[in-house]
Protein backbone atom coordinates (compact mmCIF):
# COMPACT_ATOMS: atom_id res chain seq x y z
CA UNK A 1 0.00 0.00 0.00
CA UNK A 2 1.44 3.37 -0.96
CA UNK A 3 1.57 6.47 1.21
CA UNK A 4 -1.04 8.06 -1.04
CA UNK A 5 -3.47 5.18 -0.43
CA UNK A 6 -2.92 5.47 3.32
CA UNK A 7 -3.59 9.21 3.19
CA UNK A 8 -6.76 8.68 1.17
CA UNK A 9 -7.97 6.06 3.64
CA UNK A 10 -7.29 8.36 6.57
CA UNK A 11 -9.37 11.09 4.96
CA UNK A 12 -12.36 8.79 4.49
CA UNK A 13 -12.40 7.44 8.03
CA UNK A 14 -14.99 8.88 10.35
CA UNK A 15 -17.09 7.58 13.17
CA UNK A 16 -19.94 7.03 10.69
CA UNK A 17 -17.63 5.04 8.41
CA UNK A 18 -16.38 2.99 11.36
CA UNK A 19 -19.93 2.35 12.57
CA UNK A 20 -21.09 1.13 9.17
CA UNK A 21 -17.96 -0.97 8.66
CA UNK A 22 -18.35 -2.72 12.01
CA UNK A 23 -22.07 -3.37 11.57
CA UNK A 24 -21.81 -4.50 7.93
CA UNK A 25 -18.93 -6.91 8.59
CA UNK A 26 -20.48 -8.54 11.65
CA UNK A 27 -21.31 -12.13 10.69
CA UNK A 28 -23.18 -12.91 13.91
CA UNK A 29 -25.42 -9.84 14.05
CA UNK A 30 -24.31 -9.14 17.62
CA UNK A 31 -22.52 -5.83 17.03
CA UNK A 32 -24.44 -2.58 17.48
CA UNK A 33 -22.61 0.73 17.41
CA UNK A 34 -23.94 3.88 19.02
CA UNK A 35 -22.21 7.21 18.56
CA UNK A 36 -22.60 9.80 21.27
CA UNK A 37 -23.29 12.48 20.56
CA UNK A 38 -24.57 11.57 17.14
CA UNK A 39 -22.35 13.56 14.81
CA UNK A 40 -23.15 15.57 11.74
CA UNK A 41 -23.58 13.59 8.52
CA UNK A 42 -20.42 12.61 6.67
CA UNK A 43 -19.22 14.12 3.40
CA UNK A 44 -20.96 11.53 1.18
CA UNK A 45 -24.32 11.99 2.90
CA UNK A 46 -24.12 15.77 2.63
CA UNK A 47 -23.23 15.59 -1.07
CA UNK A 48 -26.06 13.15 -1.80
CA UNK A 49 -28.59 15.31 0.08
CA UNK A 50 -27.40 18.44 -1.72
CA UNK A 51 -27.71 16.85 -5.17
CA UNK A 52 -31.09 15.38 -4.27
CA UNK A 53 -32.32 18.82 -3.21
CA UNK A 54 -31.22 20.36 -6.50
CA UNK A 55 -32.98 17.64 -8.48
CA UNK A 56 -36.17 17.96 -6.43
CA UNK A 57 -36.17 21.73 -6.98
CA UNK A 58 -36.17 21.08 -10.74
CA UNK A 59 -32.89 22.87 -11.30
CA UNK A 60 -30.89 21.76 -14.29
CA UNK A 61 -27.32 22.71 -15.17
CA UNK A 62 -28.67 25.30 -17.61
CA UNK A 63 -30.90 26.89 -14.95
CA UNK A 64 -28.11 26.85 -12.37
CA UNK A 65 -25.75 28.62 -14.76
CA UNK A 66 -28.26 31.47 -15.12
CA UNK A 67 -28.41 32.18 -11.39
CA UNK A 68 -26.60 35.33 -10.23
CA UNK A 69 -23.14 34.75 -8.79
CA UNK A 70 -23.83 36.66 -5.59
N, CA, C and O atoms as a Tripos MOL2 file, in Angstrom:
@<TRIPOS>MOLECULE
protein
  280   279    70     0     0
PROTEIN
NO_CHARGES

@<TRIPOS>ATOM
      1 N           0.8460   -1.1680    0.0000 N.3       1 UNK1
      2 CA          0.0000    0.0000    0.0000 C.3       1 UNK1
      3 C           0.8970    1.2380    0.0000 C.2       1 UNK1
      4 O           1.8410    1.3240    0.7860 O.2       1 UNK1
      5 N           0.6110    2.1700   -0.8570 N.am      2 UNK2
      6 CA          1.4370    3.3700   -0.9580 C.3       2 UNK2
      7 C           1.0250    4.3900    0.0860 C.2       2 UNK2
      8 O          -0.0300    4.2800    0.7110 O.2       2 UNK2
      9 N           1.8870    5.3900    0.2610 N.am      3 UNK3
     10 CA          1.5740    6.4680    1.2100 C.3       3 UNK3
     11 C           0.3270    7.2200    0.7900 C.2       3 UNK3
     12 O          -0.4540    7.6670    1.6300 O.2       3 UNK3
     13 N           0.1420    7.3620   -0.5420 N.am      4 UNK4
     14 CA         -1.0400    8.0650   -1.0380 C.3       4 UNK4
     15 C          -2.3060    7.3010   -0.6640 C.2       4 UNK4
     16 O          -3.2910    7.9120   -0.2500 O.2       4 UNK4
     17 N          -2.2970    5.9800   -0.8030 N.am      5 UNK5
     18 CA         -3.4690    5.1790   -0.4310 C.3       5 UNK5
     19 C          -3.7650    5.3050    1.0580 C.2       5 UNK5
     20 O          -4.9260    5.3890    1.4590 O.2       5 UNK5
     21 N          -2.7210    5.3170    1.8750 N.am      6 UNK6
     22 CA         -2.9190    5.4650    3.3160 C.3       6 UNK6
     23 C          -3.5190    6.8260    3.6370 C.2       6 UNK6
     24 O          -4.3940    6.9330    4.4960 O.2       6 UNK6
     25 N          -3.0530    7.8680    2.9510 N.am      7 UNK7
     26 CA         -3.5890    9.2100    3.1850 C.3       7 UNK7
     27 C          -5.0420    9.2820    2.7560 C.2       7 UNK7
     28 O          -5.8570    9.8960    3.4450 O.2       7 UNK7
     29 N          -5.3820    8.6690    1.6330 N.am      8 UNK8
     30 CA         -6.7640    8.6830    1.1730 C.3       8 UNK8
     31 C          -7.6590    7.9280    2.1430 C.2       8 UNK8
     32 O          -8.7780    8.3620    2.4140 O.2       8 UNK8
     33 N          -7.1850    6.8110    2.6690 N.am      9 UNK9
     34 CA         -7.9710    6.0570    3.6400 C.3       9 UNK9
     35 C          -8.1950    6.8840    4.9020 C.2       9 UNK9
     36 O          -9.2940    6.8920    5.4570 O.2       9 UNK9
     37 N          -7.1640    7.5710    5.3490 N.am     10 UNK10
     38 CA         -7.2880    8.3640    6.5670 C.3      10 UNK10
     39 C          -8.3140    9.4740    6.3890 C.2      10 UNK10
     40 O          -9.0110    9.8290    7.3390 O.2      10 UNK10
     41 N          -8.4150   10.0210    5.1970 N.am     11 UNK11
     42 CA         -9.3740   11.0920    4.9570 C.3      11 UNK11
     43 C         -10.8060   10.5850    4.9280 C.2      11 UNK11
     44 O         -11.7340   11.3430    5.2090 O.2      11 UNK11
     45 N         -11.0040    9.3030    4.5890 N.am     12 UNK12
     46 CA        -12.3600    8.7870    4.4920 C.3      12 UNK12
     47 C         -12.8530    8.1730    5.7950 C.2      12 UNK12
     48 O         -14.0310    7.8340    5.9080 O.2      12 UNK12
     49 N         -11.9850    8.0270    6.7650 N.am     13 UNK13
     50 CA        -12.4040    7.4380    8.0330 C.3      13 UNK13
     51 C         -13.1340    8.4700    8.8710 C.2      13 UNK13
     52 O         -12.7020    9.6160    8.9920 O.2      13 UNK13
     53 N         -14.2200    8.0550    9.4330 N.am     14 UNK14
     54 CA        -14.9860    8.8810   10.3520 C.3      14 UNK14
     55 C         -15.7330    7.9360   11.2690 C.2      14 UNK14
     56 O         -15.7390    6.7250   11.0480 O.2      14 UNK14
     57 N         -16.3510    8.4720   12.2780 N.am     15 UNK15
     58 CA        -17.0880    7.5810   13.1740 C.3      15 UNK15
     59 C         -18.2580    6.9290   12.4390 C.2      15 UNK15
     60 O         -18.6250    5.7960   12.7500 O.2      15 UNK15
     61 N         -18.8510    7.6330   11.4640 N.am     16 UNK16
     62 CA        -19.9360    7.0330   10.6870 C.3      16 UNK16
     63 C         -19.3980    5.8830    9.8430 C.2      16 UNK16
     64 O         -20.0200    4.8240    9.7560 O.2      16 UNK16
     65 N         -18.2390    6.0960    9.2210 N.am     17 UNK17
     66 CA        -17.6250    5.0420    8.4130 C.3      17 UNK17
     67 C         -17.3110    3.8280    9.2810 C.2      17 UNK17
     68 O         -17.5920    2.6920    8.8990 O.2      17 UNK17
     69 N         -16.7300    4.0760   10.4420 N.am     18 UNK18
     70 CA        -16.3750    2.9910   11.3570 C.3      18 UNK18
     71 C         -17.6180    2.2420   11.8130 C.2      18 UNK18
     72 O         -17.6200    1.0120   11.8640 O.2      18 UNK18
     73 N         -18.6720    2.9740   12.1440 N.am     19 UNK19
     74 CA        -19.9250    2.3460   12.5740 C.3      19 UNK19
     75 C         -20.4660    1.4240   11.4920 C.2      19 UNK19
     76 O         -20.8060    0.2720   11.7620 O.2      19 UNK19
     77 N         -20.5460    1.9340   10.2640 N.am     20 UNK20
     78 CA        -21.0900    1.1260    9.1720 C.3      20 UNK20
     79 C         -20.1900   -0.0690    8.8580 C.2      20 UNK20
     80 O         -20.6850   -1.1560    8.5600 O.2      20 UNK20
     81 N         -18.8840    0.1270    8.9240 N.am     21 UNK21
     82 CA        -17.9590   -0.9700    8.6560 C.3      21 UNK21
     83 C         -18.1320   -2.0830    9.6900 C.2      21 UNK21
     84 O         -18.2150   -3.2590    9.3330 O.2      21 UNK21
     85 N         -18.1850   -1.7180   10.9500 N.am     22 UNK22
     86 CA        -18.3480   -2.7200   12.0070 C.3      22 UNK22
     87 C         -19.6710   -3.4620   11.8800 C.2      22 UNK22
     88 O         -19.7100   -4.6880   11.9870 O.2      22 UNK22
     89 N         -20.7500   -2.7280   11.6530 N.am     23 UNK23
     90 CA        -22.0650   -3.3670   11.5680 C.3      23 UNK23
     91 C         -22.2100   -4.2200   10.3120 C.2      23 UNK23
     92 O         -22.8150   -5.2910   10.3610 O.2      23 UNK23
     93 N         -21.6620   -3.7600    9.1880 N.am     24 UNK24
     94 CA        -21.8060   -4.5030    7.9300 C.3      24 UNK24
     95 C         -20.9330   -5.7430    7.8710 C.2      24 UNK24
     96 O         -21.2500   -6.6820    7.1410 O.2      24 UNK24
     97 N         -19.8330   -5.7690    8.6280 N.am     25 UNK25
     98 CA        -18.9270   -6.9150    8.5880 C.3      25 UNK25
     99 C         -19.1290   -7.8670    9.7570 C.2      25 UNK25
    100 O         -18.3280   -8.7810    9.9560 O.2      25 UNK25
    101 N         -20.1710   -7.6670   10.5190 N.am     26 UNK26
    102 CA        -20.4830   -8.5370   11.6490 C.3      26 UNK26
    103 C         -21.2720   -9.7420   11.1400 C.2      26 UNK26
    104 O         -22.4140   -9.6020   10.7030 O.2      26 UNK26
    105 N         -20.6620  -10.9170   11.1990 N.am     27 UNK27
    106 CA        -21.3130  -12.1350   10.6880 C.3      27 UNK27
    107 C         -22.3620  -12.6870   11.6460 C.2      27 UNK27
    108 O         -23.2540  -13.4220   11.2240 O.2      27 UNK27
    109 N         -22.2690  -12.3440   12.9250 N.am     28 UNK28
    110 CA        -23.1850  -12.9110   13.9150 C.3      28 UNK28
    111 C         -24.4040  -12.0230   14.1720 C.2      28 UNK28
    112 O         -25.4110  -12.4900   14.7050 O.2      28 UNK28
    113 N         -24.3170  -10.7550   13.7980 N.am     29 UNK29
    114 CA        -25.4220   -9.8400   14.0540 C.3      29 UNK29
    115 C         -25.4580   -9.3290   15.4820 C.2      29 UNK29
    116 O         -26.4600   -8.7640   15.9200 O.2      29 UNK29
    117 N         -24.3590   -9.5290   16.2130 N.am     30 UNK30
    118 CA        -24.3090   -9.1350   17.6190 C.3      30 UNK30
    119 C         -23.7360   -7.7490   17.8530 C.2      30 UNK30
    120 O         -23.8120   -7.2400   18.9710 O.2      30 UNK30
    121 N         -23.1660   -7.1260   16.8330 N.am     31 UNK31
    122 CA        -22.5230   -5.8270   17.0250 C.3      31 UNK31
    123 C         -23.4990   -4.7030   16.7070 C.2      31 UNK31
    124 O         -24.0840   -4.6570   15.6250 O.2      31 UNK31
    125 N         -23.6650   -3.8010   17.6630 N.am     32 UNK32
    126 CA        -24.4430   -2.5830   17.4760 C.3      32 UNK32
    127 C         -23.5470   -1.4360   17.9000 C.2      32 UNK32
    128 O         -22.9150   -1.5030   18.9540 O.2      32 UNK32
    129 N         -23.4820   -0.4000   17.1100 N.am     33 UNK33
    130 CA        -22.6120    0.7250   17.4130 C.3      33 UNK33
    131 C         -23.4740    1.9630   17.6170 C.2      33 UNK33
    132 O         -24.3180    2.2950   16.7850 O.2      33 UNK33
    133 N         -23.2500    2.6310   18.7270 N.am     34 UNK34
    134 CA        -23.9360    3.8810   19.0160 C.3      34 UNK34
    135 C         -22.8840    4.9700   19.1430 C.2      34 UNK34
    136 O         -21.8810    4.8040   19.8370 O.2      34 UNK34
    137 N         -23.1200    6.0680   18.4760 N.am     35 UNK35
    138 CA        -22.2080    7.2070   18.5620 C.3      35 UNK35
    139 C         -22.8520    8.2450   19.4650 C.2      35 UNK35
    140 O         -24.0330    8.5620   19.3240 O.2      35 UNK35
    141 N         -22.0610    8.7710   20.3940 N.am     36 UNK36
    142 CA        -22.6020    9.7960   21.2700 C.3      36 UNK36
    143 C         -21.6220   10.9370   21.3720 C.2      36 UNK36
    144 O         -20.4550   10.6850   21.6720 O.2      36 UNK36
    145 N         -21.9990   12.1270   21.1530 N.am     37 UNK37
    146 CA        -23.2880   12.4760   20.5600 C.3      37 UNK37
    147 C         -23.2950   12.1080   19.0880 C.2      37 UNK37
    148 O         -22.2440   11.9950   18.4570 O.2      37 UNK37
    149 N         -24.4870   11.9220   18.5500 N.am     38 UNK38
    150 CA        -24.5740   11.5730   17.1410 C.3      38 UNK38
    151 C         -24.0430   12.7620   16.3460 C.2      38 UNK38
    152 O         -24.5200   13.8860   16.4950 O.2      38 UNK38
    153 N         -23.0720   12.5040   15.5200 N.am     39 UNK39
    154 CA        -22.3540   13.5620   14.8110 C.3      39 UNK39
    155 C         -23.1020   14.0080   13.5680 C.2      39 UNK39
    156 O         -24.0840   13.3960   13.1480 O.2      39 UNK39
    157 N         -22.6120   15.0820   13.0010 N.am     40 UNK40
    158 CA        -23.1540   15.5680   11.7390 C.3      40 UNK40
    159 C         -22.9390   14.5260   10.6550 C.2      40 UNK40
    160 O         -22.0430   13.6900   10.7710 O.2      40 UNK40
    161 N         -23.7470   14.5640    9.6040 N.am     41 UNK41
    162 CA        -23.5780   13.5950    8.5240 C.3      41 UNK41
    163 C         -22.1910   13.7040    7.8890 C.2      41 UNK41
    164 O         -21.5660   14.7640    7.9160 O.2      41 UNK41
    165 N         -21.7220   12.5970    7.3200 N.am     42 UNK42
    166 CA        -20.4210   12.6080    6.6740 C.3      42 UNK42
    167 C         -20.4980   13.2600    5.2940 C.2      42 UNK42
    168 O         -21.5750   13.6260    4.8230 O.2      42 UNK42
    169 N         -19.3480   13.3970    4.6650 N.am     43 UNK43
    170 CA        -19.2210   14.1180    3.3980 C.3      43 UNK43
    171 C         -20.1090   13.5060    2.3100 C.2      43 UNK43
    172 O         -20.7460   14.2420    1.5570 O.2      43 UNK43
    173 N         -20.1620   12.1860    2.2170 N.am     44 UNK44
    174 CA        -20.9580   11.5330    1.1790 C.3      44 UNK44
    175 C         -22.4460   11.7830    1.3740 C.2      44 UNK44
    176 O         -23.1710   12.0030    0.4040 O.2      44 UNK44
    177 N         -22.9040   11.7510    2.6120 N.am     45 UNK45
    178 CA        -24.3170   11.9890    2.9000 C.3      45 UNK45
    179 C         -24.7030   13.4250    2.5750 C.2      45 UNK45
    180 O         -25.7650   13.6700    2.0020 O.2      45 UNK45
    181 N         -23.8430   14.3790    2.9380 N.am     46 UNK46
    182 CA        -24.1240   15.7740    2.6350 C.3      46 UNK46
    183 C         -24.1890   16.0060    1.1240 C.2      46 UNK46
    184 O         -25.0810   16.7040    0.6420 O.2      46 UNK46
    185 N         -23.2500   15.4260    0.3820 N.am     47 UNK47
    186 CA        -23.2320   15.5930   -1.0740 C.3      47 UNK47
    187 C         -24.4810   14.9860   -1.6990 C.2      47 UNK47
    188 O         -25.0820   15.5910   -2.5860 O.2      47 UNK47
    189 N         -24.8770   13.8040   -1.2500 N.am     48 UNK48
    190 CA        -26.0650   13.1480   -1.7970 C.3      48 UNK48
    191 C         -27.3210   13.9690   -1.5060 C.2      48 UNK48
    192 O         -28.1790   14.1280   -2.3750 O.2      48 UNK48
    193 N         -27.4270   14.4900   -0.2820 N.am     49 UNK49
    194 CA        -28.5850   15.3080    0.0790 C.3      49 UNK49
    195 C         -28.6240   16.6000   -0.7270 C.2      49 UNK49
    196 O         -29.6980   17.0430   -1.1350 O.2      49 UNK49
    197 N         -27.4760   17.2020   -0.9580 N.am     50 UNK50
    198 CA        -27.4010   18.4400   -1.7200 C.3      50 UNK50
    199 C         -27.8570   18.1950   -3.1600 C.2      50 UNK50
    200 O         -28.6820   18.9410   -3.6880 O.2      50 UNK50
    201 N         -27.3230   17.1540   -3.7900 N.am     51 UNK51
    202 CA        -27.7070   16.8490   -5.1710 C.3      51 UNK51
    203 C         -29.1800   16.4720   -5.2700 C.2      51 UNK51
    204 O         -29.8520   16.8400   -6.2330 O.2      51 UNK51
    205 N         -29.6780   15.7510   -4.2920 N.am     52 UNK52
    206 CA        -31.0880   15.3760   -4.2740 C.3      52 UNK52
    207 C         -31.9740   16.6150   -4.1770 C.2      52 UNK52
    208 O         -33.0080   16.6970   -4.8390 O.2      52 UNK52
    209 N         -31.5680   17.5800   -3.3500 N.am     53 UNK53
    210 CA        -32.3250   18.8150   -3.2050 C.3      53 UNK53
    211 C         -32.3720   19.6120   -4.5000 C.2      53 UNK53
    212 O         -33.4080   20.1790   -4.8480 O.2      53 UNK53
    213 N         -31.2570   19.6550   -5.2110 N.am     54 UNK54
    214 CA        -31.2160   20.3600   -6.4990 C.3      54 UNK54
    215 C         -32.1520   19.6870   -7.4970 C.2      54 UNK54
    216 O         -32.8930   20.3630   -8.2100 O.2      54 UNK54
    217 N         -32.1200   18.3630   -7.5480 N.am     55 UNK55
    218 CA        -32.9830   17.6350   -8.4840 C.3      55 UNK55
    219 C         -34.4550   17.8280   -8.1390 C.2      55 UNK55
    220 O         -35.2870   18.0030   -9.0300 O.2      55 UNK55
    221 N         -34.7790   17.7950   -6.8440 N.am     56 UNK56
    222 CA        -36.1670   17.9640   -6.4260 C.3      56 UNK56
    223 C         -36.6750   19.3760   -6.7090 C.2      56 UNK56
    224 O         -37.8700   19.5740   -6.9270 O.2      56 UNK56
    225 N         -35.7790   20.3490   -6.7070 N.am     57 UNK57
    226 CA        -36.1680   21.7320   -6.9840 C.3      57 UNK57
    227 C         -36.3420   21.9570   -8.4900 C.2      57 UNK57
    228 O         -36.7760   23.0290   -8.9130 O.2      57 UNK57
    229 N         -36.0060   20.9540   -9.2900 N.am     58 UNK58
    230 CA        -36.1660   21.0780  -10.7370 C.3      58 UNK58
    231 C         -35.0950   21.9300  -11.3920 C.2      58 UNK58
    232 O         -35.3000   22.4620  -12.4830 O.2      58 UNK58
    233 N         -33.9640   22.0610  -10.7350 N.am     59 UNK59
    234 CA        -32.8880   22.8730  -11.2950 C.3      59 UNK59
    235 C         -31.9860   22.0110  -12.1760 C.2      59 UNK59
    236 O         -31.4750   20.9790  -11.7410 O.2      59 UNK59
    237 N         -31.8040   22.4400  -13.3860 N.am     60 UNK60
    238 CA        -30.8860   21.7580  -14.2900 C.3      60 UNK60
    239 C         -29.5850   22.5500  -14.3460 C.2      60 UNK60
    240 O         -29.4910   23.6400  -13.7820 O.2      60 UNK60
    241 N         -28.5890   22.0040  -15.0230 N.am     61 UNK61
    242 CA        -27.3160   22.7070  -15.1660 C.3      61 UNK61
    243 C         -27.5300   24.0370  -15.8810 C.2      61 UNK61
    244 O         -26.9010   25.0360  -15.5320 O.2      61 UNK61
    245 N         -28.4060   24.0570  -16.8700 N.am     62 UNK62
    246 CA        -28.6720   25.2990  -17.6070 C.3      62 UNK62
    247 C         -29.2980   26.3550  -16.7010 C.2      62 UNK62
    248 O         -28.9190   27.5250  -16.7520 O.2      62 UNK62
    249 N         -30.2630   25.9400  -15.8670 N.am     63 UNK63
    250 CA        -30.9010   26.8930  -14.9530 C.3      63 UNK63
    251 C         -29.9220   27.3770  -13.8860 C.2      63 UNK63
    252 O         -29.9220   28.5530  -13.5240 O.2      63 UNK63
    253 N         -29.0890   26.4650  -13.3850 N.am     64 UNK64
    254 CA        -28.1140   26.8550  -12.3750 C.3      64 UNK64
    255 C         -27.1050   27.8540  -12.9250 C.2      64 UNK64
    256 O         -26.6700   28.7550  -12.2080 O.2      64 UNK64
    257 N         -26.7330   27.7020  -14.1810 N.am     65 UNK65
    258 CA        -25.7530   28.6180  -14.7590 C.3      65 UNK65
    259 C         -26.3190   30.0240  -14.9530 C.2      65 UNK65
    260 O         -25.5560   30.9790  -15.0970 O.2      65 UNK65
    261 N         -27.6310   30.1630  -14.9590 N.am     66 UNK66
    262 CA        -28.2550   31.4720  -15.1230 C.3      66 UNK66
    263 C         -28.4670   32.2170  -13.8230 C.2      66 UNK66
    264 O         -28.8250   33.3950  -13.8330 O.2      66 UNK66
    265 N         -28.2490   31.5370  -12.6880 N.am     67 UNK67
    266 CA        -28.4120   32.1840  -11.3940 C.3      67 UNK67
    267 C         -27.3170   33.2220  -11.1820 C.2      67 UNK67
    268 O         -26.1920   33.0380  -11.6480 O.2      67 UNK67
    269 N         -27.6350   34.3130  -10.4820 N.am     68 UNK68
    270 CA        -26.6040   35.3290  -10.2300 C.3      68 UNK68
    271 C         -25.5000   34.7610   -9.3390 C.2      68 UNK68
    272 O         -25.7480   33.8980   -8.4970 O.2      68 UNK68
    273 N         -24.3040   35.2490   -9.5340 N.am     69 UNK69
    274 CA        -23.1440   34.7550   -8.7870 C.3      69 UNK69
    275 C         -23.1470   35.1460   -7.3300 C.2      69 UNK69
    276 O         -22.5200   34.4710   -6.5130 O.2      69 UNK69
    277 N         -23.8230   36.1970   -6.9860 N.am     70 UNK70
    278 CA        -23.8340   36.6610   -5.5910 C.3      70 UNK70
    279 C         -24.7630   35.8470   -4.8380 C.2      70 UNK70
    280 O         -24.9360   36.0580   -3.6380 O.2      70 UNK70
@<TRIPOS>BOND
     1     1     2 1
     2     2     3 1
     3     3     4 2
     4     3     5 am
     5     5     6 1
     6     6     7 1
     7     7     8 2
     8     7     9 am
     9     9    10 1
    10    10    11 1
    11    11    12 2
    12    11    13 am
    13    13    14 1
    14    14    15 1
    15    15    16 2
    16    15    17 am
    17    17    18 1
    18    18    19 1
    19    19    20 2
    20    19    21 am
    21    21    22 1
    22    22    23 1
    23    23    24 2
    24    23    25 am
    25    25    26 1
    26    26    27 1
    27    27    28 2
    28    27    29 am
    29    29    30 1
    30    30    31 1
    31    31    32 2
    32    31    33 am
    33    33    34 1
    34    34    35 1
    35    35    36 2
    36    35    37 am
    37    37    38 1
    38    38    39 1
    39    39    40 2
    40    39    41 am
    41    41    42 1
    42    42    43 1
    43    43    44 2
    44    43    45 am
    45    45    46 1
    46    46    47 1
    47    47    48 2
    48    47    49 am
    49    49    50 1
    50    50    51 1
    51    51    52 2
    52    51    53 am
    53    53    54 1
    54    54    55 1
    55    55    56 2
    56    55    57 am
    57    57    58 1
    58    58    59 1
    59    59    60 2
    60    59    61 am
    61    61    62 1
    62    62    63 1
    63    63    64 2
    64    63    65 am
    65    65    66 1
    66    66    67 1
    67    67    68 2
    68    67    69 am
    69    69    70 1
    70    70    71 1
    71    71    72 2
    72    71    73 am
    73    73    74 1
    74    74    75 1
    75    75    76 2
    76    75    77 am
    77    77    78 1
    78    78    79 1
    79    79    80 2
    80    79    81 am
    81    81    82 1
    82    82    83 1
    83    83    84 2
    84    83    85 am
    85    85    86 1
    86    86    87 1
    87    87    88 2
    88    87    89 am
    89    89    90 1
    90    90    91 1
    91    91    92 2
    92    91    93 am
    93    93    94 1
    94    94    95 1
    95    95    96 2
    96    95    97 am
    97    97    98 1
    98    98    99 1
    99    99   100 2
   100    99   101 am
   101   101   102 1
   102   102   103 1
   103   103   104 2
   104   103   105 am
   105   105   106 1
   106   106   107 1
   107   107   108 2
   108   107   109 am
   109   109   110 1
   110   110   111 1
   111   111   112 2
   112   111   113 am
   113   113   114 1
   114   114   115 1
   115   115   116 2
   116   115   117 am
   117   117   118 1
   118   118   119 1
   119   119   120 2
   120   119   121 am
   121   121   122 1
   122   122   123 1
   123   123   124 2
   124   123   125 am
   125   125   126 1
   126   126   127 1
   127   127   128 2
   128   127   129 am
   129   129   130 1
   130   130   131 1
   131   131   132 2
   132   131   133 am
   133   133   134 1
   134   134   135 1
   135   135   136 2
   136   135   137 am
   137   137   138 1
   138   138   139 1
   139   139   140 2
   140   139   141 am
   141   141   142 1
   142   142   143 1
   143   143   144 2
   144   143   145 am
   145   145   146 1
   146   146   147 1
   147   147   148 2
   148   147   149 am
   149   149   150 1
   150   150   151 1
   151   151   152 2
   152   151   153 am
   153   153   154 1
   154   154   155 1
   155   155   156 2
   156   155   157 am
   157   157   158 1
   158   158   159 1
   159   159   160 2
   160   159   161 am
   161   161   162 1
   162   162   163 1
   163   163   164 2
   164   163   165 am
   165   165   166 1
   166   166   167 1
   167   167   168 2
   168   167   169 am
   169   169   170 1
   170   170   171 1
   171   171   172 2
   172   171   173 am
   173   173   174 1
   174   174   175 1
   175   175   176 2
   176   175   177 am
   177   177   178 1
   178   178   179 1
   179   179   180 2
   180   179   181 am
   181   181   182 1
   182   182   183 1
   183   183   184 2
   184   183   185 am
   185   185   186 1
   186   186   187 1
   187   187   188 2
   188   187   189 am
   189   189   190 1
   190   190   191 1
   191   191   192 2
   192   191   193 am
   193   193   194 1
   194   194   195 1
   195   195   196 2
   196   195   197 am
   197   197   198 1
   198   198   199 1
   199   199   200 2
   200   199   201 am
   201   201   202 1
   202   202   203 1
   203   203   204 2
   204   203   205 am
   205   205   206 1
   206   206   207 1
   207   207   208 2
   208   207   209 am
   209   209   210 1
   210   210   211 1
   211   211   212 2
   212   211   213 am
   213   213   214 1
   214   214   215 1
   215   215   216 2
   216   215   217 am
   217   217   218 1
   218   218   219 1
   219   219   220 2
   220   219   221 am
   221   221   222 1
   222   222   223 1
   223   223   224 2
   224   223   225 am
   225   225   226 1
   226   226   227 1
   227   227   228 2
   228   227   229 am
   229   229   230 1
   230   230   231 1
   231   231   232 2
   232   231   233 am
   233   233   234 1
   234   234   235 1
   235   235   236 2
   236   235   237 am
   237   237   238 1
   238   238   239 1
   239   239   240 2
   240   239   241 am
   241   241   242 1
   242   242   243 1
   243   243   244 2
   244   243   245 am
   245   245   246 1
   246   246   247 1
   247   247   248 2
   248   247   249 am
   249   249   250 1
   250   250   251 1
   251   251   252 2
   252   251   253 am
   253   253   254 1
   254   254   255 1
   255   255   256 2
   256   255   257 am
   257   257   258 1
   258   258   259 1
   259   259   260 2
   260   259   261 am
   261   261   262 1
   262   262   263 1
   263   263   264 2
   264   263   265 am
   265   265   266 1
   266   266   267 1
   267   267   268 2
   268   267   269 am
   269   269   270 1
   270   270   271 1
   271   271   272 2
   272   271   273 am
   273   273   274 1
   274   274   275 1
   275   275   276 2
   276   275   277 am
   277   277   278 1
   278   278   279 1
   279   279   280 2
@<TRIPOS>SUBSTRUCTURE
     1 UNK1         2 RESIDUE 1 A UNK
     2 UNK2         6 RESIDUE 1 A UNK
     3 UNK3        10 RESIDUE 1 A UNK
     4 UNK4        14 RESIDUE 1 A UNK
     5 UNK5        18 RESIDUE 1 A UNK
     6 UNK6        22 RESIDUE 1 A UNK
     7 UNK7        26 RESIDUE 1 A UNK
     8 UNK8        30 RESIDUE 1 A UNK
     9 UNK9        34 RESIDUE 1 A UNK
    10 UNK10       38 RESIDUE 1 A UNK
    11 UNK11       42 RESIDUE 1 A UNK
    12 UNK12       46 RESIDUE 1 A UNK
    13 UNK13       50 RESIDUE 1 A UNK
    14 UNK14       54 RESIDUE 1 A UNK
    15 UNK15       58 RESIDUE 1 A UNK
    16 UNK16       62 RESIDUE 1 A UNK
    17 UNK17       66 RESIDUE 1 A UNK
    18 UNK18       70 RESIDUE 1 A UNK
    19 UNK19       74 RESIDUE 1 A UNK
    20 UNK20       78 RESIDUE 1 A UNK
    21 UNK21       82 RESIDUE 1 A UNK
    22 UNK22       86 RESIDUE 1 A UNK
    23 UNK23       90 RESIDUE 1 A UNK
    24 UNK24       94 RESIDUE 1 A UNK
    25 UNK25       98 RESIDUE 1 A UNK
    26 UNK26      102 RESIDUE 1 A UNK
    27 UNK27      106 RESIDUE 1 A UNK
    28 UNK28      110 RESIDUE 1 A UNK
    29 UNK29      114 RESIDUE 1 A UNK
    30 UNK30      118 RESIDUE 1 A UNK
    31 UNK31      122 RESIDUE 1 A UNK
    32 UNK32      126 RESIDUE 1 A UNK
    33 UNK33      130 RESIDUE 1 A UNK
    34 UNK34      134 RESIDUE 1 A UNK
    35 UNK35      138 RESIDUE 1 A UNK
    36 UNK36      142 RESIDUE 1 A UNK
    37 UNK37      146 RESIDUE 1 A UNK
    38 UNK38      150 RESIDUE 1 A UNK
    39 UNK39      154 RESIDUE 1 A UNK
    40 UNK40      158 RESIDUE 1 A UNK
    41 UNK41      162 RESIDUE 1 A UNK
    42 UNK42      166 RESIDUE 1 A UNK
    43 UNK43      170 RESIDUE 1 A UNK
    44 UNK44      174 RESIDUE 1 A UNK
    45 UNK45      178 RESIDUE 1 A UNK
    46 UNK46      182 RESIDUE 1 A UNK
    47 UNK47      186 RESIDUE 1 A UNK
    48 UNK48      190 RESIDUE 1 A UNK
    49 UNK49      194 RESIDUE 1 A UNK
    50 UNK50      198 RESIDUE 1 A UNK
    51 UNK51      202 RESIDUE 1 A UNK
    52 UNK52      206 RESIDUE 1 A UNK
    53 UNK53      210 RESIDUE 1 A UNK
    54 UNK54      214 RESIDUE 1 A UNK
    55 UNK55      218 RESIDUE 1 A UNK
    56 UNK56      222 RESIDUE 1 A UNK
    57 UNK57      226 RESIDUE 1 A UNK
    58 UNK58      230 RESIDUE 1 A UNK
    59 UNK59      234 RESIDUE 1 A UNK
    60 UNK60      238 RESIDUE 1 A UNK
    61 UNK61      242 RESIDUE 1 A UNK
    62 UNK62      246 RESIDUE 1 A UNK
    63 UNK63      250 RESIDUE 1 A UNK
    64 UNK64      254 RESIDUE 1 A UNK
    65 UNK65      258 RESIDUE 1 A UNK
    66 UNK66      262 RESIDUE 1 A UNK
    67 UNK67      266 RESIDUE 1 A UNK
    68 UNK68      270 RESIDUE 1 A UNK
    69 UNK69      274 RESIDUE 1 A UNK
    70 UNK70      278 RESIDUE 1 A UNK
